[in-house]
């Protein structure tokens, strides 16, 4: 399964019902779903319907939808003569003349009367919405289709980049694991020498120190110190997080939040390793792990 990027752009245009419909959709990173639809005032009643449509395609991210329409005929927005109303006013004028009115209504008089002029396709009411809603939905779906394709394309590139980063993590983790036994041996010698030095400082004041602290107790204390510095559990958990990261990345469609959480967990394990072991060869790989996880986290921020 391919990941989806949250960053994309798509547009659509459609001609229908003597009208040009246009839609542009821009999606950006966001922790939540934030959909904003910019509509002409005459179409504001369609906002809820179009928002629901967008949600069927996009589950996470900031989404800006810009919709517009315009008549194809240049004179479509100009008023037209309402012949029925004009004829009615002419008949009324003639009737007034028969009743003794001084003069008939002039053309300009008639045009000023209510209903003589009408705007074609009045931009309000249910009839207007019913006429344009199907075409607006179609042009939004067209733009959404292009956004979805771009999100999938960028998601595939992200998936490939994430895979390389996880492989880099594996290399550093396995390098540290390979040094673990040697580190334990070195730690044993280091702690042993430290304890011997401390014991050497107090042996003159405690002549029977050997009987108070037998060799087996001495070795046990050193073992405790080594156990506290052991990183086997951290390395095991780190590997488990890597495996889970790959599983989610390859099998779950909405993976962004889960992958972000795993990045935090992996960073916590590497921090513990860094705190426990400060040897230069381990510190080099620990630093590399931290840098790789940071890059992972940055990439994951763009995944739906």
C-alpha positions in Angstrom: 0.0 0.0 0.0 1.3 3.4 -1.0 1.6 6.3 1.5 -0.1 9.6 0.7 1.6 12.9 0.9 -0.4 15.8 2.5 1.0 18.3 0.0 -0.6 18.5 -3.4 -2.4 20.8 -5.9 -5.1 20.0 -8.4 -7.5 21.9 -10.6 -10.5 21.2 -12.9 -12.6 23.0 -15.5 -15.9 22.1 -16.9 -18.4 23.6 -19.4 -22.1 22.8 -18.9 -25.4 24.6 -19.0 -23.8 27.5 -20.9 -21.5 28.0 -17.9 -17.8 27.7 -17.2 -17.0 26.0 -13.8 -13.6 26.1 -12.3 -12.1 24.5 -9.1 -8.7 24.6 -7.6 -7.7 22.5 -4.5 -4.5 23.0 -2.5 -3.6 20.6 0.4 -0.9 21.3 3.1 0.5 19.6 6.2 -1.7 19.7 9.3 -2.2 17.4 12.3 -5.9 17.4 11.8 -8.5 17.7 9.0 -9.1 21.4 8.2 -11.3 22.0 5.1 -11.9 25.5 3.8 -14.2 26.0 0.8 -14.3 29.4 -0.9 -17.6 29.8 -2.8 -19.5 32.7 -4.4 -22.2 34.0 -2.1 -24.9 32.6 -4.4 -23.6 29.0 -3.8 -22.9 29.2 -0.1 -25.7 26.7 0.6 -23.6 24.0 -1.1 -20.7 24.3 1.3 -21.7 21.5 3.6 -22.4 19.1 0.7 -19.0 19.9 -0.9 -17.1 19.6 2.4 -18.5 16.1 2.8 -17.4 15.3 -0.7 -13.8 16.4 0.0 -13.8 14.3 3.2 -14.4 11.1 1.2 -11.1 11.7 -0.6 -8.9 13.4 2.1 -8.7 12.3 5.7 -6.0 14.5 7.1 -4.4 17.9 6.3 -5.3 21.5 5.5 -7.4 21.7 2.4 -8.3 24.9 0.5 -11.0 24.6 -2.2 -11.6 27.5 -4.5 -14.7 27.4 -6.7 -16.0 29.8 -9.3 -18.3 29.9 -12.3 -19.2 32.3 -15.1 -21.7 32.3 -18.0 -20.2 31.5 -21.4 -22.5 34.0 -23.1 -21.1 37.5 -22.7 -24.5 39.0 -22.4 -25.9 36.4 -20.2 -25.7 38.6 -17.1 -27.5 41.5 -18.8 -31.2 42.1 -18.2 -33.7 40.8 -20.8 -37.0 42.1 -21.9 -39.9 40.4 -20.2 -42.3 40.4 -23.2 -45.3 39.2 -21.2 -44.9 41.9 -18.6 -44.3 44.6 -21.3 -47.4 43.5 -23.2 -49.4 43.7 -20.0 -48.2 47.3 -19.4 -49.1 48.3 -22.9 -52.6 47.0 -22.6 -52.9 48.8 -19.3 -51.7 52.0 -20.9 -54.3 51.7 -23.7 -57.0 51.0 -21.1 -56.0 54.2 -19.2 -56.2 56.2 -22.4 -59.8 55.0 -22.9 -60.6 56.2 -19.4 -59.3 59.6 -20.3 -55.6 59.5 -19.5 -53.7 62.3 -21.2 -51.1 60.1 -22.9 -49.9 56.5 -23.3 -46.9 55.3 -21.3 -43.6 55.8 -23.1 -41.1 53.0 -23.7 -38.9 54.4 -20.9 -41.9 54.5 -18.6 -42.7 50.9 -19.3 -39.0 49.7 -18.8 -39.0 51.3 -15.4 -42.0 49.3 -14.3 -41.5 46.2 -12.1 -41.0 43.0 -14.1 -40.4 44.7 -17.5 -36.7 43.6 -17.3 -35.5 40.4 -15.9 -32.0 38.9 -15.3 -31.5 35.5 -17.0 -30.7 32.7 -14.5 -31.3 34.6 -11.3 -28.5 33.7 -8.9 -30.6 32.6 -6.0 -33.2 30.1 -5.0 -33.5 26.3 -5.1 -33.8 26.2 -8.9 -30.5 28.0 -9.3 -28.7 25.6 -6.9 -30.4 22.6 -8.5 -29.1 23.7 -11.9 -25.5 24.2 -10.8 -24.9 21.8 -8.0 -24.3 18.7 -10.2 -21.8 20.5 -12.3 -20.0 22.0 -9.3 -19.8 18.6 -7.7 -18.3 17.2 -11.0 -15.6 19.8 -11.3 -14.7 19.4 -7.6 -14.4 15.6 -8.1 -12.2 16.3 -11.2 -9.8 18.5 -9.1 -9.9 16.0 -6.2 -8.9 13.2 -8.6 -5.8 15.1 -9.7 -5.0 16.0 -6.1 -5.3 12.3 -5.1 -2.9 11.3 -8.0 -0.3 13.9 -6.9 -0.6 12.9 -3.2 -0.1 9.2 -4.2 2.9 10.1 -6.4 4.6 12.2 -3.7 3.7 9.5 -1.2 5.5 6.8 -3.2 8.6 9.0 -3.3 8.3 9.6 0.5 7.9 5.8 1.1 11.2 5.2 -0.8 13.0 7.9 1.1 11.7 6.5 4.5 12.8 3.0 3.5 16.4 4.2 2.9 16.4 6.0 6.3 15.2 2.9 8.1 18.0 0.9 6.4 20.5 3.5 7.6 19.1 3.0 11.2 19.5 -0.7 10.9 23.1 -0.3 9.9 23.9 1.9 13.0 21.9 -0.3 15.4 23.6 -3.5 14.2 27.0 -1.8 14.4 26.3 -1.0 18.1 25.0 -4.5 18.7 28.2 -5.9 17.2 30.3 -3.9 19.6 28.2 -4.8 22.7 30.2 -7.8 23.9 33.5 -6.0 23.5 32.0 -3.0 25.3 30.9 -5.2 28.2 34.4 -6.7 28.5 36.0 -3.2 28.4 33.5 -2.0 31.0 34.3 -4.9 33.3 38.0 -4.0 33.2 37.2 -0.3 33.7 35.0 -0.8 36.7 37.3 -3.5 38.1 40.2 -1.1 38.0 38.2 1.7 39.5 37.1 -0.5 42.4 40.6 -1.8 42.9 41.9 1.8 43.0 39.3 2.7 45.7 40.0 -0.4 47.7 43.7 0.3 47.5 43.1 3.7 49.0 41.4 2.3 52.1 43.3 -1.0 52.6 45.8 0.6 55.0 43.0 1.7 57.3 41.1 -1.6 57.0 43.7 -4.4 57.2 41.2 -7.2 56.9 39.4 -5.7 53.9 39.9 -8.9 51.9 37.8 -10.8 54.3 35.1 -8.1 54.4 34.8 -7.9 50.6 35.6 -11.3 49.2 36.4 -11.7 45.5 33.0 -13.1 44.6 31.3 -10.0 46.2 33.7 -7.8 44.3 32.9 -9.5 41.0 29.2 -9.3 41.7 29.4 -5.5 42.3 31.2 -5.1 39.0 28.5 -7.2 37.3 25.8 -5.0 38.7 27.5 -1.9 37.2 27.9 -3.6 33.9 24.2 -4.7 33.9 23.1 -1.1 34.5 25.1 0.0 31.4 23.9 -2.9 29.2 21.9 -1.8 26.1 20.5 -5.1 25.0 16.9 -4.2 25.9 17.1 -0.8 24.2 18.5 -2.4 21.0 15.8 -5.0 21.0 13.0 -2.4 21.4 14.7 -0.3 18.7 14.6 -3.2 16.3 10.9 -3.9 17.2 10.1 -0.2 16.4 11.9 -0.4 13.1 10.0 -3.5 12.1 6.7 -1.9 13.2 7.5 1.3 11.3 8.0 -0.7 8.1 4.9 -2.8 8.7 2.7 0.3 9.1 4.4 2.1 6.2 3.7 -0.8 3.8 0.3 -1.9 5.0 -1.7 1.1 6.4 -3.2 3.9 4.4 -3.5 6.5 7.1 -0.1 6.0 8.6 1.2 9.5 9.5 0.2 9.7 13.1 1.4 6.2 14.0 4.7 6.7 12.2 5.2 10.0 14.1 4.6 8.2 17.4 7.2 5.5 16.5 9.8 8.2 15.7 9.3 9.5 19.2 9.7 6.0 20.7 12.9 5.3 18.7 14.4 8.6 19.7 13.8 7.7 23.3 15.6 4.4 23.0 18.6 6.0 21.2 18.8 8.7 23.9 19.0 6.0 26.6 21.7 4.2 24.7 23.7 7.5 24.4 23.3 8.1 28.1 24.4 4.6 29.1 27.4 4.3 26.8 29.8 7.2 26.0 32.5 5.3 24.1 33.6 7.1 21.0 32.7 4.3 18.6 29.3 3.9 20.1 28.7 7.6 20.3 29.4 8.0 16.6 26.6 5.5 15.7 24.3 6.9 18.4 24.6 10.4 16.9 24.0 9.0 13.4 20.9 7.3 14.7 19.6 10.5 16.2 20.1 12.4 13.0 18.4 9.7 10.9 15.4 9.6 13.3 15.1 13.4 13.0 15.1 13.1 9.2 12.4 10.4 9.5 10.3 12.6 11.7 10.5 15.5 9.2 9.4 13.3 6.4 6.6 11.7 8.4 5.1 15.1 9.1 4.0 15.2 5.4 2.2 11.8 5.5 -1.5 11.6 5.7 
